[in-house]
Amino acid sequence: MSPITPPDPVDSDAAHLASLGYESEFKRDMSPWANFSLGFTYLSPVVGVYSLFAYALASGGPPMIWSFVIVGLGQLLVALVFSEVVAQFPVAGGVYPWARRLWGRRWAWMTGWIYLIALMCTIASVVYGAGPYIATTFGFTPTVNTTIVCSLAILALATLINFLGTRVLAAAAVIGFSAEIIGALAVGGWLLVSHRHHNLGVLFDSFGSQGSHSYLWAFAAAGLIGVYQYYGFEACGDVAEEVPDPGRLIPKAMRRTIYIGGAAATFVCLALVLSVADIPAVIAGRDVDPVTTLLDSAFGSVGSKIVLAVVLLSFLSCAMSLQAAASRLAFSYGRDDMIMGSRLLRKFSDARHVPPYALLLAAVLPALIVIGSKVSTDALAKVISFAAVGIYLGFQMVVLAALRARLKGWQPSGKYRLGKWGLPINIAALAYGVLAIVNMCWPRTPGVPWYDNYIVPLSAVVVVGAGLLYMAVHRSYGRSDAPYDDAIPKPAQGPARAEPEPSKF
């Protein structure tokens, strides 16, 4: 009797995808480790902490570090909801196809629109933020022109890596993760061993950062360092068609991104807080760049440049992962014929197994945003201000769609399920997300013109309004015949009843 050959997991993945209405052109070359690394480098604890440490410490003092714990728990709830969805619908593109299956076409279109614009702004902000670090590393004075050139160079390198295909992207993600985690542990460990000025008790001392107000308001402002840190785990699902056994492996990668990325970010922040010699100087604004001050003091000129080289690699890895997520989302839009230019966006390179025009879009739009700083750095800051709140809006539109689907009878059927905990976790994830969005939108600069004080909610209104206008003028979402609204079970119809009209949402 001949032995029974077990089913090929790749064939079963293709069969599952076919049952969802798609035949993938991607190659499943991304290992579980590489998938996790992609999410980790998108989350990038080094980029997040180094970019916002000065602001957070000045706004709320050392207790701002507790925001990493609070936000980490909140985003873990969101990741658990996403895990159930991606396990059932492992389709490239992330939040857009998830919202499409949970709710419908129009809801999915707006979810993807908000998230895509936010990703483009985030790519621009990451590569632009790398400019000053490049200047410090190579010893020249950063100007607007040099920052633009450096930003475009980082962006071009990230685009090249993405164009080389899934296997190269996966390898680059693993290299980026390894360098960042080793760098974070080495730098943080050295600071704690040789340059620590405070004990753990300082984590409960605000140093008067709240002024005459309640510390709750100061902590909410400083806590944005945590709010801005914990996204990136969704990138693991954006490449669902490039991972074998995605229904089982991607939920694991998402949770690991939260656990390991959050722990790394908290450790880096802890090392910096305990090593800053003059915290009151940071709060008073006398030391506006405590990270550079600390690195120069702890490592010297040569050592600090080595650390900065690791930081630059983190910026590159982060931009690369963001581009991968944005391109898969744009490709998913194009494949479903949901947006103007779909014929180009859905084109696929058989040689590289990547969507070339979707990748170009994820390079050209951020480049234009960066070049716009030549006209007005202030305008660039206003555009980028939408990045984080847009990503959170995209997240919560999926969380809300999942909650609505549950209440209408959706029973998750993927390889990862929350069971009886699904509904309470979904509700808690939505409540957390709404509070985080309110915190990001809260006006905190009364001394500036009103439109600057309310720039975050205003930018969200502009993006949503532009999306609604597009939907009214160019009804491409209505032409798409790809599957939608199929998570919710449809009631059986008797022979005498007319067939219900398809959902328009």
Backbone hydrogen bonds, N-H to C=O, Kabsch-Sander energy under -0.5 kcal/mol:
donor,donor_aa,acceptor,acceptor_aa,energy
5,T,3,P,-0.5
12,S,8,D,-2.3
13,D,9,P,-2.2
14,A,10,V,-2.5
15,A,11,D,-2.4
16,H,12,S,-2.4
17,L,13,D,-2.5
18,A,14,A,-2.4
19,S,15,A,-2.0
20,L,16,H,-0.8
20,L,17,L,-0.8
21,G,18,A,-1.4
22,Y,17,L,-2.0
29,D,27,K,-2.2
30,M,242,E,-2.4
31,S,29,D,-0.7
35,N,31,S,-2.6
36,F,32,P,-2.3
37,S,33,W,-2.4
38,L,34,A,-2.2
39,G,35,N,-1.7
40,F,36,F,-2.6
41,T,37,S,-2.9
42,Y,38,L,-1.6
43,L,39,G,-2.5
44,S,40,F,-3.4
48,G,44,S,-2.5
49,V,45,P,-2.6
50,Y,46,V,-2.5
51,S,47,V,-1.9
52,L,48,G,-1.4
53,F,49,V,-1.8
56,A,52,L,-2.6
57,L,53,F,-2.9
58,A,54,A,-2.3
59,S,55,Y,-2.0
60,G,56,A,-2.4
61,G,57,L,-1.9
64,M,61,G,-1.9
65,I,62,P,-2.1
66,W,63,P,-1.8
67,S,64,M,-1.7
68,F,65,I,-1.6
69,V,65,I,-0.5
70,I,66,W,-2.0
71,V,67,S,-2.9
72,G,68,F,-1.6
73,L,69,V,-1.9
74,G,70,I,-1.9
75,Q,71,V,-3.1
76,L,72,G,-1.7
77,L,73,L,-1.4
78,V,74,G,-1.4
79,A,75,Q,-2.7
80,L,76,L,-2.1
81,V,77,L,-1.8
82,F,78,V,-2.6
83,S,79,A,-2.2
84,E,80,L,-1.6
85,V,81,V,-1.7
86,V,82,F,-3.1
87,A,83,S,-1.8
88,Q,84,E,-1.2
89,F,85,V,-2.7
91,V,89,F,-2.3
93,G,238,D,-1.8
94,G,91,V,-1.0
94,G,237,G,-0.6
96,Y,93,G,-0.9
98,W,94,G,-2.0
99,A,95,V,-2.6
100,R,96,Y,-2.1
101,R,97,P,-2.1
102,L,98,W,-2.0
103,W,99,A,-2.5
104,G,99,A,-1.1
107,W,505,F,-2.3
108,A,104,G,-2.0
109,W,105,R,-2.7
110,M,106,R,-2.3
111,T,107,W,-2.3
112,G,108,A,-2.9
113,W,109,W,-2.4
114,I,110,M,-2.5
115,Y,111,T,-2.2
116,L,112,G,-2.9
117,I,113,W,-2.3
118,A,114,I,-2.1
119,L,115,Y,-2.3
120,M,116,L,-2.3
121,C,117,I,-2.2
122,T,118,A,-2.3
123,I,119,L,-2.8
124,A,120,M,-2.0
125,S,121,C,-2.4
126,V,122,T,-2.5
127,V,123,I,-2.4
128,Y,124,A,-2.2
129,G,125,S,-2.2
130,A,126,V,-1.0
131,G,127,V,-0.6
131,G,128,Y,-1.0
133,Y,129,G,-0.5
134,I,130,A,-2.2
135,A,131,G,-2.2
136,T,132,P,-2.4
137,T,133,Y,-2.5
138,F,134,I,-2.4
139,G,135,A,-0.9
140,F,135,A,-2.0
147,T,143,T,-2.4
148,I,144,V,-2.1
149,V,145,N,-2.3
150,C,146,T,-2.7
151,S,147,T,-2.5
152,L,148,I,-2.6
153,A,149,V,-2.0
154,I,150,C,-2.2
155,L,151,S,-2.4
156,A,152,L,-2.5
157,L,153,A,-2.2
158,A,154,I,-2.3
159,T,155,L,-2.3
160,L,156,A,-2.3
161,I,157,L,-2.1
162,N,158,A,-2.0
163,F,159,T,-2.3
164,L,160,L,-1.0
164,L,161,I,-0.6
165,G,162,N,-1.4
166,T,352,R,-0.5
169,L,165,G,-2.6
170,A,166,T,-3.0
171,A,167,R,-2.1
172,A,168,V,-2.9
173,A,169,L,-2.4
174,V,170,A,-2.1
175,I,171,A,-2.4
176,G,172,A,-2.8
177,F,173,A,-2.6
178,S,174,V,-2.7
179,A,175,I,-2.6
180,E,176,G,-2.4
181,I,177,F,-3.0
182,I,178,S,-2.3
183,G,179,A,-2.5
184,A,180,E,-2.8
185,L,181,I,-2.3
186,A,182,I,-2.8
187,V,183,G,-2.9
188,G,184,A,-2.4
189,G,185,L,-2.5
190,W,186,A,-2.4
191,L,187,V,-2.4
192,L,188,G,-2.2
193,V,189,G,-2.1
194,S,190,W,-2.8
195,H,190,W,-0.5
195,H,191,L,-2.0
197,H,274,L,-3.0
198,H,274,L,-1.5
202,V,199,N,-1.8
203,L,200,L,-1.8
204,F,201,G,-1.7
205,D,202,V,-1.8
206,S,204,F,-0.6
209,S,206,S,-1.7
211,G,208,G,-1.7
213,H,210,Q,-1.9
217,W,214,S,-0.9
218,A,214,S,-1.0
219,F,215,Y,-3.1
220,A,216,L,-2.2
221,A,217,W,-1.8
222,A,218,A,-2.8
223,G,219,F,-2.7
224,L,221,A,-1.4
225,I,222,A,-1.8
226,G,223,G,-1.1
227,V,223,G,-1.8
228,Y,224,L,-2.8
229,Q,226,G,-0.6
230,Y,226,G,-1.5
231,Y,229,Q,-1.5
235,A,232,G,-1.4
236,C,233,F,-1.2
237,G,234,E,-1.1
238,D,234,E,-1.1
239,V,235,A,-0.9
240,A,237,G,-1.5
242,E,239,V,-2.4
243,V,240,A,-0.9
248,R,245,D,-1.2
249,L,245,D,-2.4
250,I,246,P,-1.9
252,K,248,R,-0.8
253,A,249,L,-2.2
254,M,250,I,-2.6
255,R,251,P,-2.0
256,R,252,K,-2.5
257,T,253,A,-2.1
258,I,254,M,-1.6
259,Y,255,R,-2.8
260,I,256,R,-2.9
261,G,256,R,-0.7
261,G,257,T,-1.5
262,G,258,I,-1.8
263,A,259,Y,-2.1
264,A,260,I,-2.5
265,A,261,G,-2.5
266,T,262,G,-2.5
267,F,263,A,-2.3
268,V,264,A,-2.5
269,C,265,A,-2.4
270,L,266,T,-2.7
271,A,267,F,-2.5
272,L,268,V,-2.1
273,V,269,C,-2.7
274,L,270,L,-2.5
275,S,271,A,-0.8
275,S,272,L,-0.5
276,V,272,L,-1.3
276,V,273,V,-0.6
277,A,275,S,-0.6
279,I,277,A,-0.6
282,V,278,D,-1.1
282,V,279,I,-0.5
283,I,279,I,-2.2
284,A,280,P,-2.4
285,G,281,A,-0.6
285,G,282,V,-0.8
286,R,281,A,-2.2
287,D,281,A,-1.5
288,V,286,R,-0.5
293,T,289,D,-2.0
294,L,290,P,-2.5
295,L,291,V,-2.7
296,D,292,T,-2.5
297,S,293,T,-1.8
298,A,294,L,-2.8
299,F,295,L,-2.5
300,G,296,D,-1.4
303,G,299,F,-1.0
304,S,300,G,-2.4
305,K,301,S,-1.1
306,I,302,V,-1.6
307,V,303,G,-2.1
308,L,304,S,-2.5
309,A,305,K,-1.9
310,V,306,I,-1.6
311,V,307,V,-2.1
312,L,308,L,-2.6
313,L,309,A,-1.9
314,S,310,V,-1.9
315,F,311,V,-2.1
316,L,312,L,-2.4
317,S,313,L,-2.6
318,C,314,S,-2.4
319,A,315,F,-2.5
320,M,316,L,-2.5
321,S,317,S,-2.3
322,L,318,C,-2.4
323,Q,319,A,-2.4
324,A,320,M,-2.0
325,A,321,S,-2.2
326,A,322,L,-2.7
327,S,323,Q,-2.8
328,R,324,A,-1.9
329,L,325,A,-1.9
330,A,326,A,-2.5
331,F,327,S,-2.5
332,S,328,R,-2.2
333,Y,329,L,-2.1
334,G,330,A,-2.3
335,R,331,F,-3.0
336,D,332,S,-1.5
337,D,334,G,-1.6
338,M,333,Y,-2.2
342,S,339,I,-1.4
344,L,341,G,-1.0
345,L,341,G,-2.3
346,R,342,S,-2.3
347,K,344,L,-1.4
349,S,354,V,-2.9
350,D,348,F,-0.8
353,H,349,S,-2.5
354,V,349,S,-0.6
359,L,355,P,-2.0
360,L,356,P,-2.3
361,L,357,Y,-2.2
362,A,358,A,-1.6
363,A,360,L,-1.3
364,V,360,L,-3.4
365,L,361,L,-1.8
367,A,363,A,-1.7
368,L,364,V,-2.5
369,I,365,L,-2.0
370,V,366,P,-2.5
371,I,367,A,-2.8
372,G,368,L,-1.7
373,S,370,V,-1.7
374,K,371,I,-2.1
375,V,372,G,-1.0
376,S,372,G,-2.0
380,L,376,S,-1.7
381,A,377,T,-2.1
382,K,378,D,-1.8
383,V,379,A,-2.2
384,I,380,L,-2.6
385,S,381,A,-1.4
386,F,383,V,-1.3
387,A,384,I,-2.0
389,V,385,S,-0.5
390,G,386,F,-2.7
391,I,387,A,-1.8
392,Y,388,A,-2.3
393,L,389,V,-2.4
394,G,390,G,-2.4
395,F,391,I,-2.3
396,Q,392,Y,-2.7
397,M,393,L,-2.0
398,V,394,G,-1.3
398,V,395,F,-0.5
399,V,395,F,-2.3
400,L,396,Q,-2.8
401,A,397,M,-1.8
402,A,398,V,-2.6
403,L,399,V,-2.2
404,R,400,L,-2.8
405,A,401,A,-2.4
406,R,402,A,-2.4
407,L,403,L,-2.4
408,K,404,R,-1.2
409,G,406,R,-1.7
410,W,405,A,-3.2
421,W,418,L,-1.7
422,G,419,G,-1.8
425,I,421,W,-2.2
426,N,422,G,-2.3
427,I,423,L,-2.5
428,A,424,P,-2.5
429,A,425,I,-2.6
430,L,426,N,-2.0
431,A,427,I,-2.4
432,Y,428,A,-2.6
433,G,429,A,-2.4
434,V,430,L,-2.4
435,L,431,A,-2.0
436,A,432,Y,-2.4
437,I,433,G,-2.3
438,V,434,V,-2.4
439,N,435,L,-2.3
440,M,436,A,-2.1
441,C,437,I,-2.1
442,W,438,V,-1.2
448,V,445,T,-1.8
452,D,449,P,-1.3
453,N,449,P,-2.1
454,Y,450,W,-2.0
455,I,452,D,-1.3
458,L,454,Y,-2.4
459,S,455,I,-2.5
460,A,456,V,-1.8
461,V,457,P,-2.3
462,V,458,L,-2.4
463,V,459,S,-2.2
464,V,460,A,-2.7
465,G,461,V,-2.9
466,A,462,V,-2.5
467,G,463,V,-2.1
468,L,464,V,-2.5
469,L,465,G,-2.3
470,Y,466,A,-2.4
471,M,467,G,-2.4
472,A,468,L,-1.9
473,V,469,L,-2.0
474,H,470,Y,-3.5
475,R,473,V,-0.6
476,S,474,H,-2.1
478,G,475,R,-0.9
479,R,476,S,-1.3
480,S,476,S,-0.8
485,D,100,R,-2.8
487,A,101,R,-2.1
497,R,494,G,-1.3
